[in-house]
Amino acid sequence: MERELYGREAIFGNDGLAARLTGLTPYGSARVAYEHRDDPPVAVLTGGRGMGKTAALKQLRHLYREITPVALVDCEAVVPPADPGPGWTPVTGALPELATQLTAKVHAARPVQFPRLSLGLVAVASISWTREDETRAQRDLQSLGPVLATVDTRGDAATGWVTKVLTKLAASAFDSVVPLAGMVAEATIETVLEETFSRFQRRSADWYGSYPHAGGNGRIGLRQLAVDFERGGDLRRRAEDHLVLALVADLVRAYGGLARGARRGRPVLLLDNAHTLLGRQLVEPVLRQRASGVRDQIALFASSRARDHEGLSHAVRRRLPEVAHGSHWARGSEVTSGILAVELTALGPAHVQAAFDRHDPVGRTPAGLARGVHRLTGGRPLGVALLAQAAGEALVPGTPRPGSTSQPGSLVPGALLDRTVELREDRAPVRVADELLARLLPGQQLDVLSVLAAAHGEDSARLLATARLRGRSLDGDVALQVRDVLRAQDWPVGPEYFVADPLLRALLLHRLRFQDDDHPYYAVWRAVHETLRSAYAPGGRCPSVPHRLHQELVLGRTGDCVTHLRERFTDGDVTAWLGSLRFIASAPYPRPPGHAGPDPRRAVALGREAAGSRADGETGLAGLGERAMELQLQLRRLLHAVWLLSDPLALPDEEVIDKMAHELRQLSGRHPTGNSVLWDAATHWPQDIRAWRPLSMPPGSADRGGPGTGGSGQRRGNGGSDA
């Protein structure tokens, strides 16, 4: 069953992009006026992993497959058969698959035939055939059976070809000047034309008369095509380009001439992961032909993970909402201006809520959970879909799974990561966090990435790689290799966090926390963060007080953090003090696995800790006078409140929000000079939290300054934002 998509109305609406390019509505197949009747663009959906590119292409296939010819190929998944012949390349592997899908039966139209493509594929397949080896020829022709069947529906059409081809070749006079590949191809083409093609279809060979050095003779063109393919390099690329255009020519023929009126709309080609070499080899011949003035009337949709791919250098760029009713595209002078690059946008809070309502129609989950998932995922559709499914299953009676609970109030985004969901009936349930990582970072060394996700910037990532990943690579700097991998996968790498995407960082840190199954010590997690704490300490490689205290909090040690905030409270720069509080409290929370009760930070923030539950070393109260002790406890409550309310794996708590505002107002009255800044924080920080925004610095601004700063974001001498 196709996944329900949200926030993609600009593509799938009755006057959306798909309808205007195909001439048919996705739902109901009514006719729609073409937006670009004579010269349609290639529509390329761009966005990183998990943004729904593949889901959109699959939905297009699902909606159009019964009303117009449609084919979908994943350019990253075209792999050679067990015993590929010299005539197999990714291009010659993808083209038969596209042709076979395009011949599927649709309403009120005959199946599309591919005589031109069949001839070209047979010609290049024949380059390795010899008089002495019939097995190779038999195997190659059988592999081409589906596309050849579009011309001759007899299932055994290719059975007798091999003997006839090799017999004809044996009877031919051997000419040392003519390449053997050309001789075999010519003998093969003659046999195929005689045995399979009807009188009308035989004229399809004439199309190859336009091939270089063919002189208008189609059979010579086919022979030269085989020779060029065998020689490799740029000549093979030229031959492959011609094969792509052969498929296009067959589609054009099916929609022209006597067939006009028998078909509605346009055929649809869907190329997933078209940023790859194969994708470019399939798209660029079409772009060049269209740029030269030759029109084909094919609706071609592709996807690209790399938004700034060189193949999109002159594309007309639009964000998804901008193409809902018109693309405003026009061809320029460059070949790649024939592309309309549509950036898929993240889902909004309303879309996420709709996904939750679908899986939880009776509304058992907490009211703020959908917004919390939106904050955690950034609206990335893959994350939303899996977490919404996990939330819907979490409270279903009789389905106990890891992380399940009967208490709706204990469901938070972090708990959903531990849930398992059933994605397919023939597959065991999978844990949400593991499935997300596998699909967002496929084929990557997650143990390495998990360690480096703890780093703040490139410098600390290299420090961690040196200390914790020594010997993991013989090719140089591990951190820089990982940086390049992330960039190649279109993941941001930033100065504040080495892994800058919040969802990806949360998933990797979740894995780092629990991967060794070492509750309650968590040896790997502790070792990584102890390494960073030592590096930020005085005498370390990059001393920084805010970063050291951030690591202390990651390790669950709050005493030094509160003491530092108390000792610096009366400093003149209150904005910088608030910035330090915000950065220290942004530390990941070392929660226990499968915890279903109230968050322990809540009791501390509200001043409701059980008597005797805190040690003097933890609170930092030892040796303090009465006023200092009062301030220490007040800042302890504030730190835990900000820590809880800033946590993307938790949910905002109204009582804690009110308590945080109260503490900030109380502190405003105690500060000798910065009372207005603290008062503003008491007003604006609750507004930020209720609006699901990061805490603003200075309070009330839109600034997103660097860690441990007052909002300037500039590098500090003691380690700074790129530490």
N, C-alpha and C positions, 0 to 999 in steps of 0.2 A: 504494500500500500504506500502511495506517495505521501511524503510528509507535508502536512499543511503549512503553507508559507504565510508569513505575516509581513506587512510593510512593503510588499512588492507589487502593489496595485499599479504602479507606473509601468510595469511590464505587462501584467496580466489583465488589466482592465479592458473593458470592451472597446475603448478607444486608446488603449495603451500602446506601448512600443511594439509588442509582438503583433497586435492586430494591424497596426499601420504598415508594418514591413511585410507581413504575410498576405494581407488583404482579407483575413478571416478572423473573426472574434475567437478567442480561446474557448469560450463557453457558448455552445450553440452553433458555432461555425457559420454565423451570418456574414455576409459580405461587408467589407469595410473599404473605404476609399484609401488608396495607397498614398502615403505621405511623399514618397519618392518613386513615382511610377516608372520612370525610364532609367533611373540610376540609383538604386538602393545602396546605402552604406553597409559595410561589415560592422555589425554591432558587437563590441567587445566589452563584456562585463568584467570590471576590475575590482580587486579587493583581496585582502589577505586570507589566510586559512580560517575556515569557520565562518566566513561572511556570507555563505549561501550561494556561491557561484554555481557549483555542481548541482545543488538542489534546484536552482532556477532552470538550468538546462534540462534536467530530468523532468521538471514540471512541464516545460515546453514540449518535450517528447510525449509525455503522457497526454497532454491536452490536444495535440495536433495529429497523433499517429493514425487516427481513423478517418481524418478528413483531408489530409494532404500527405504526400511522401515526406518522410522525416527520418533522419539518421543521426545518431549520437556516437561519437568516438572520443575516448579519453586518450589524449596524446601522450600521457605518461604511462599508459597501460598496454600499449601495442608492443607485444613481445614476440620474438621469433618462434616458429614451431620447433618441434624436437629435432628435426633434421632439415634445416632450411637450405635451399639451393642457392647458387650465386645470384639468382634472379630475385631473391628476397631482400628487401630493405624495409625500414619502417613505413616508407611511403607506399611501396607495393603491398605491404601488409595491411595498411589502413584503407586503401582504396576499395579492395573487394568487400571489406566489412561495411563501408559506407554504401556501396552499390547494393549489397544484399539487403540491407535494412530499407533502402529506398524503394525496393520492389514489393514491399509488403502491400497487401490489398487495402485500398481505401475506398470510401463511398463513391460510387458513380464515376469511376475512372479505371482504365486499364492499367495493369502493372507497367512500370517504366522498364524499358529495355536498355541495355548498355553494350551495344555492339562495338562502338569505338574503343571504349575502355577494355572490353574483352580482347580485342585484337592486340592492343598495346601490351596488356599484361601477358598474353600468350607469347608475344614476340620476345619480351625480356626474360620470361621464364625459360625459353628455349636455348639460351646462350650456353648452357652447360651440357646440352644433350650430345651424345655421340652415337655412332653406329653400333658400338659394342655394348652400350649400357642403356637398356630399355627401362630399367627400374627407376632411374632418376627421372626420366621423362614421365613415366606413369605417375610417380608420386607428385611431381609438380602440377600436372594437369588435374589430378584429383583434388589438389588443394585449391585449384581455381574453379572447381565444380560449381559452387554457388553462384559466382558471377557469370560463368558461362551459361548457367541455366536460365539467366534472364533473356538469353537469345534463343536457346533451344531447350524446351522444357523436358526433353527426354532425359531421364536420370542417368542413362549410360552413354550419353552423347560422346564423351571423351574416350570411351573404352578403346575404340578401334583407331583413334587418331595416331597413336604413337607408332604402330607398325607401318601405317601408310606414310607418315612423315619420314621415318627412317628409310623406308623403301624408296621414296622419292629422292631422298638425299643420296642414297647409294647409287641411284641411276644418274645423278648429276655429274657433269664433268668437273673434275677438281681443278680449281683455278687458284694458284698460290697467291695471286694478287688480292683476291676477295677474302676478307676475314671469314673464318669458319662460322663465327656467331651470326654473321649476316646471311650466309648460305642456309644455315639451319632455320633461322627466323623466316627466310623467304619460303622455304619448303613447308614450314609449319603454317604460315599464313595462307598459302595456297590450299593446303589440305583443309584448314578450318573453314575457309570461305566456301569450298566445294561441298564439304560434308555437313555443315551446320547452318550457314547463313542462307536465308532465302534470297530470291532474285533482287528484292528491294533492299535487303540488308547489306548485300555485297557492296553497294555504293558507299557504305560507311567507311570502307578502306580509303576512299578518295580523300577523306578529311586529313589524312596524314601527308597528303601532297604538299601541305604548307610547312612541313618539317624542314629544317635547314638542309640544303643540298639534295632535296627530293625532286626539285624541278617540276613540281605539280603532280608527280606520280606517287600515289598513295602507297603502293607496295615498296617502292624504293625508300619512301619515308619510313615505313615500318622496319625495313632492314637496317637503315641508318640509325634508327632509334635503338635497336638491339646492340649495334656496334658501339654506340656512344655509352650505353648503359654498362657494357662490359669494360670499357676503358676506364671508367671511374672518374673521380674528381669533378671538375666543372661540367664535363660532358655528361656525366651521369646525372648531375643536378638538372641539366637542360632536358634530358630525357624524362626525368621524374616530373618536372614542371609540365611537360607536354601530356603526361599521363593524367595529371590533375585536371588539365583543361579538357581531356577526353571525357572525363566524368561530367564536367560542366556542359560540354557539347551535347552529350546524350540527354541530359536533363533539359537543355534548351530545346532539343528536337522534340521531346515528349510534350512540351508546352507550346509548340509552334505548328505551323502547317495545318494538316488535316485534323490534328488533335485539338486545335484551338476551339474553345467552347466546351470541350469534354472535361476539362479540369478547372477547378476553382482555386483562386489564390496562387501562392507560390510554394515550391518545394522548400523544405527547411533542412539546412545542414547545421549541426551542433558540434562544436569542437571544444572539448574541455581541456584545460591546461594548454592553451594554444601559445603560451609564452615559450614553450619548449622548441627545440629545433624542428621536430616533426610538425608542430603546430604552424610554425612559420613556413615550412615547405608546402603545407596544404593551403595556407591563406594567401601567401604573397603572389603566386601565379594569378589568382583571381583578381587581386588588387591591381597588378600590372595590366592585365587584360582590360579591366574596367577603366583604368586611367588612360588607356590608348583609345577609348571610345567604343569598345566592344561590350555590349550589354548582355546580361545573362538572366536577369529576373529571378535570382535565387535569394531566398532569405537566409543569410549566413550569420549565425550567432556563435561567438566564441567566448572563452574566459581567459583571463590573465591574472596570475597571482601578483605579478610585478606591475604596479601602477605606472612606474617610470621606465618600462621596458623600451629598449631602443626601437623595437618594431612599432611602437606607438608614438614615435618622435613628432610626427606632424598630424596626429589624430585630432579631431574635434572632441573636446572633453566636456562632459556634462556630469553632474551629480544626479543620482537616480530620480529624485523628485522633479528635476527640471525637464525630464522627458515624458512626463505623464500624459501630456496632450500634444506635444510637438517636440521634435528633437532639435530644430533650428540648425540642421546640419547642411553644409554646402561644401562641395569638392573644391580643393585648392589645387595648386600646381604640382605638389609633391604626391608621390604614389600613395604614401601612408595617410594622406588626407582623406582617403576613401574609407577611413575607419571612424566610427562613432564610438568613443571610449566612454562607457557609462560606469561611474564609480558607485558600487553598491554601498549604501549608507547603513549605519547601525540602526537597530530597532529602537523605537521610542518606548517610554514607559507604558503607554497604552497598548502597544503591540505585545509587550511582555505580559501584561495583565491578561490579554486575550489568550495567550498561550497557557497561562496558569488556569484560566477559566475552562479551557477545553479539557484539561486533565483533572480539574477539580471543580466540576460543575455545581456542587452543593456548597462550595466555599468553606471547607474545613481548615484550610491552611491560614496562617496568620495574615492579617490584612496588609502588613508591610513587606511580606516576603517577596512578592513580585518586584517591588521597587528595590529591595536589597539585592536581588539577583540581577536586576538591571545595572545597579551600581557595580557589582562584582564583575559582570561580563562586559560592561560597556556596550551592551546591546548586540553583542556578537551572536548571530542566530544559532550557531551550533551549540554554544554554551546555554543559551536560553532554552533551546528545545530539550536538551538532556536534563537540565535542572528542573524544568517545569514537569517533565515526566516523573522525575524522582520525587518531587513534592506531591504530585497527584497520587503516587503509589504509597507514600510514606504512612498514610493514616488509613489505608484500606484494611479492614478487619481480615484476619486469617492469612496475611501475607507477610510474616515476619522476615525481615532481611537485615543485614548489617546496617546499623544506624537508625532502625525503625523505632518509633515511639508512639505512644497513644496520647501524648501531650502536645496539642497544637502549638502552645506557646514556646516549646523548646525547639521548634523547627527554625533553624537559621541557615543562611547560605553555606556556612562551613559544615553543618551536619549533612547537607545534601551531597557534598562531595564524597562522603563515606557510604552513601546509599548505593545499592545495586539496582540496575534496570534491565529489563528484558527488551532487547532491540529487535531480535528475530526469534521465531519459534525454534529454529534449528540451531540456535546458538545459546550457550549458557549465559545467564545474567552477568553483566559486567559492572564493575564499580565505576561510578560516574567520573571520579578524578582520573582513573587510569584510562578510561575511554577518551576523555577529552585530551589528555596529553598525547595519546597514541595518534589522534587525528589532527591535532594542532602542530605536532612535531614528529611526523612519521619518520621512522628509520634513524632517529638521532640517538646519541648517547645520553640518555636521560640522567644517569648517575653523575656525569660531568656537568650537565646543565643545571642540575639541582644544586650542586655545590656553588656554582657561580651565580645562581639566582640570589644568593645571600649578599652579594656584593653591591655597593652603592654606585660605583662608577668603574671606569676601565682600570684605574690604578689598583683599587681594592680587588678587582677580579683577577688581575695578574698576580697580586699577592696571594690570593687564595689558590690560584693554579700552581704557584711555586710551592706553597706549603702543603696542600692537600691532594694535588693531582700530579705530583712529580712522577715522571716516567710514563704518563698516559699517551704521550705523542713523541715521535722521533723527528717530527717535521717542524719543530719550532714552538713558538709561544701558544700554549693551549687557549689562553683567554682570547687572543686575537683570532685564532681559528674559530672559536665559538662565536665571537662577534660577527665574523664574516658569514657563518652559517645562519645566524639570526637575521642578518640583513638580507641574505639571499632568499630567505623564507618570508621576507617582507615584514619582519618583526622589528619594532623600534628598539634601539640601544641608546640609553640616555646617560647624562652625567649624574642625575640624582639616583637612578637605579640602573644597574647594568642591564637587567631584563626590564625594559620600561613598560611593557604592557601589563596592566594590573592583573588581568585574569591569568595570563601565562605565568607571571611571577608567583601568584598565589598557588597555582597548581604545582609548580616546581618546589616551592617551599613546603607545601603539604607533603609532597613525596619525600623531601629531605627529612622531614620530621618523623615520618612513620616507616621509611623504607627498611630500617634495620629491625623493626618489630622488637625494640628494646625498651619497652615500658617498665618502669617510669624514668629510666636514665636517658634514653635516646642518645646513644654514644656518638653517632655520626653528626646529628644536629648540634650537639653540645661542642664537639670538636671543631666544627666549622666556625661557630660563633665565638668560641674561645679564641680561635686564631685571629679573628677580626678584632676582638676586644683587646688582645695583647698588642696588635699593630697600632691601635688608636690610643693606647695608654702612653703616659710620659716615657720617653726613651724608646718608643716603638718606631716603626718605619714611617708612619704617617699620623703623628699624634693629633688628636682632635677630641676635645671634651664632649661635645654633643654626640659624636659618633660612638665614643666609648660608652656613654650612658645609654645610648640606643641599644647597644649590644648587651649591656647589663640587663635591660628590661626584656630583651629577647630571651635571655637565660632565666628570667623569672625573678631577678634580684631588683627590688624597688628601693631599698634603703639609700644607696648612694645617689640615685636619681632625685629623690625627694630632698635629701640634704643639699645637693648642688642647687636645686631650685630655691631652697630657703636661703642659702648663703648669698646667692646672686639676686635675690628679690629686690633689695633696696638699691641696686645699681641704677644709674640714671636712665639707661636705655630700656624702657619697659617693653617696647616693641620687639627688640632682640630677645628679651627674656621670654616673651610669649612665643616667638619663633622657635626658641630652643625647646620649650614645653611641647609645642606641636610636633617637632621633629622627633624628640625622644619618645613621645607617646605614639608615634606611627609604627613602632616596633611590632612585628608579628607576635601574636599571643601564643605561648607554648601550651595549648590546650591538651587535655587528656583525650585519648581516642574514644569515640563512641559516647562522649559525655552528653547526657540528655537532660540534665537538670539546669538550674539557673546558672548563669555565668558568674564565677567567683568574684570577678571584678565589680559586679553590681553591688554586692554587700559592702565592699570597701568604699566604693564611691558614695554610697548612701549612709556611711557611718554605722553599719549594722553588723560589723564583724562579731563573731561569737567571742565571748570573754575568754582571754587566754590563748586565742588562736594566733596571735602575732608575737614574734620574739623581738626584743629590743634591737637586735642587729638588723632585723628586717625593717623596722619602723624608723630607725635612726634616732630614737628618743633618749638614749643613754647620755647622761651628763648635761641635759638641756634644762634651762630655766623654764619657768611657767609660761612666759610669753613665747619663747622660742619653741617650746613643746606644742603650744596651741597652733602656731604657724605651721610647724612640721606636720601635724595631723591634718590641718586644713589643706595643705599642699598634697599630702598623700591622697586625700579624697579627690582632689581636683585631678591629679595625675591619672588615677584609675578611671575617673569619669571620661576624660579625654581619650584615654587608651581604649576604652570600650566603645565610645561613640565614633571613633575614627576607624574602627576595625571593619574592613569590607566583608569579613566572614561572619559578622554579628549583625544585629538589627538595632536601630535606635530605640532607646527606652525613654519615654516621656518623663518619668520620674527622675531618671538620671540627668536628662537634659535640664530640667528645672533645678536640680541640685547643682549642676555645673554653673548655671547662671548665678545662683545664689552665692556660691563660693567666690566667683569672680567679682561680684559686687562687694562682698565682704573684704576681699583683697584690695579693691579700689579704695576703700576707706582707710586701709592700713598703709598704703604706699605714700611716701612723702611728696612725690612729684608726678607720678604717672597715673594718677587716679582716673583721668579721662580715657586713657587708652584701655585700661582694664574695664571701665564701665562700658565702653564700646564693644569690647569682646563679650561681655555679659549679654549684650543686646544682639550682636550680629552672629556670634558662633551658634547659638540655638537656631537662628534663621538658616544658617548654612546647613546644619544637620537636618533640619526638617525639610529643606529643599534638596537633600541628598547631594550636596556640594562638599568639596574639601573645605576645611576651615580656612577662611580668608586671612591673608596677612598683607598689610595691617588689617585689623578687623573691619569688615564692611567693604573692602576693596576686592577687585577681581584678580589681584596679583597672585601668582603662584610661585613665590620665591623659593630659593634653594634651602636645603636643610640647615638648621641651626642659625638661620639668618633672620633678619627682620623683614624679609621679603625682597631683598635686592637680587638674590640668585647668583651673586658673584662669588668667585672662588675665594675661600678664606685661607689665611696663612697657616692655620693649624689643621689643615686637612681638607676643609672646604667641601663644596658640593660635589666634587669629582673624586673624593677620597676613596 
